[in-house]
Amino acid sequence: MPKIKDIPKIDRPRERFLKKGSEALSKSDLLAILLGSGIKGKNVKQLSEQIIKKFGKNFLNIKVEDLLEVSGIGQAKALQIISAISLVKRFYDEEKGGDTIIKNQQDVLSLTYDLRDKKKEYLVCLYLNARNVLIKKEIISVGLLDKSLIHPREIFHPAVELNSASIILVHNHPSGDSSPSTRDIEVVQKISQAGEIMGIAVIDFIITAENGSCSFFEKLSKDKKSYDYVADGVQGTLFALLELEKPAYEISAEKVQENYFYIPQVKKNYLQLQNRRYIGSKHKLIEWIFSVINKECEKGNSFADIFAGTGVVSAVAARHYDEIILNDFLHSNYAIYQAFFGNGEWDKNKIENIIKDYNNIDGGDLENNYFSTNFGGKYFSHNSAKIIGFIRETIEENRKNLSDKEYYILIASLLYSIDKVANTVGHYDAYFKKEHVEDGFFMRPIDPIEVKNVTIYKEDTNLLAKKIKADIVYIDPPYNSRQYSRFYHVLETLTKWDKPELFGTALKPQEENMSDYCRVQAKDRLAELVKDLNAKYLVVSYNNTYDSKSNSSKNKITLQEIKDILSAKGKTKVFEKDYRHFNAGNTDFKNHKEYLFVTTVNHAK
């Protein structure tokens, strides 16, 4: 048997600990350091692996006599191990004794009971860790609560400083009435959206007053049997509840004379197509977009979404057009489309069982891998990154036992699940600089959409335009210089799993799939695209950030240029909608609007 000194230094537990820290070591490695030496016929690493394997998850409950049953373990080594376990347990019990775990509204009210008698309006924030343990209670404001006066930074800056995983807001009504006001509702919507983008969950907003209390979490919750914030291992959030309160993609009857684009209620514990953070997502604009399309375009048979992004526009179109065409040149989006829209056989129980097994993986038992080595402690915790990398490698190794549809469902489920724990504002151009990134990765399955006739492409849009035909072509190009392939490089790397060399602080690979629509030639490329498209109607989305103070946010094409290009193809109408986009940076753009150009093509083929 090789001795520990025969193992290369870089692979020895002590040396790895000193160089990379405890997060880089498995449980058996840590035990090997504690034991110090092996026994005859087994080096210390082999001995520690044997012990961990023998006792597994019951390790913390073993006794001296249990260890003495292991060949080669004497009383001295057994006492070493048991003493270490006892010491850790004692410190943990002392620390746990001071923990305040927030399970539901009643736990919150017990911490903020004094607010109900205040003569002024207070907004208090509870900052929690990943286990919903209270880290800190802080007063955010005193005086009139107004959504225009409460800025997300006042709430989320302390959350970032405290490494908080989630927050709960408590507000009092000195009037004695706990009923939510219009401005309360507006604040909840604003802060919930900000929390989703920041990756810091807003669990509840509670109003307390003399006549009682009102919890938004309880009011919005569909499950009236339990109002605990964590149910079936899933953390509830106001953002998720607000998303579920209105069925995804429902078109308002006030804008459309019929429930034409209604999609049924989403399924609990499944990730829906719109449940990810993505720049330029049209989920919040979907009613408006299809109200205009329904009003201006005659009903056709085919719909092409050629800069599909999240795919939410196609999800609506798929219910009302016989043929759907999706395209995006990002590898991750292509995989997501195949998972949600693609045809093919798949076994739901098989997928659920595989994901259940993945969720039983303990990162402490895993070696470092490509994903954890590069992204651990940065975009994700070391532990989460090890699990994510291990799952991705396992999916690839097991591909021969999966149908194409099952393969893409697992990839998409992984991509959507990592978004929930990513240490970012919603994209991967940068990550929060933290001494400690919280664990919390939990994989949930996506909920595929049944589409009968769909064609999915991963091509340059201008090349694709020369070979497709559709009644309606929806065009939603990048608006500014932000390259999507760079903003979502982690998702691209995880999807392709080619393990490229990474560069810079943001750990990006070599440039790939760089769009001309983010460059000075954007106008010319749009003109070529419009000229080559074979359609009855062209529908173009764009916004008005050409006056933005941030160069990266400025439009690459002016609204007049877009109208001129489209008018050469046919009669063009322009529609606008006030749309206040969330901004986590320093760009405070006023009077933000979304525009929809609808062109009825002359002499459509």
Buried (B, 14 or more C-beta within 10 A) or exposed (E): EEEBEEBEEEEBBBEBBEEBEEBBBBBBBBBBBBBEEBBEEBBBBBBBBBBBEBBEEEBEEBEEEBBEEBEEBEEEBBEBBBEEBEEEEEEEEEEEEEEBEBEBBEBBBEBBEEBBEEEEBBBBBBBBBBEBBBBEBBEBBEEEBEBEEBEBEBBBEBBBEBBBBBBBBBBBBBEEBBEBBEBBBBBBBBBBBBBBBBBBBBBBBBBBBEEEBBBBBBEBBEEEEEBBBBBEEEBBBBBBBBBBEEEBBBBEEEEBEEEBBBBEEBEEEBBBBBBBBBBBBBBBBBBBBBBBBBEBBEEBEBBBBBBBBBBBBBBBBBBBBEBBBBBBBBBBBBBBBBBBBBEEEBBEEBBEEBBEEBBEBEBBBBEBBBBBBBBBBBBBBBBBBBBBBBBBBBBEEEEEEBBBBBBBBBBBBBBBBBBBBBBBBBBBBBBBEBEEBBBBBBBBBBBBBEBEEBEBBBBBBBEBBEEBBBBBBBBBBBBBBBBBBBBBBBBBBBBBBEBBEBEEEBBBBEEBBEBBBBBEEBBEBBBBBBEBBBBBBBBBBBBBBBEBEBEEBBBBBEBEBBBEBBEEBBEBBBBEBEBEBBBBEEBEBEEBBBBBBBBBBEEBE
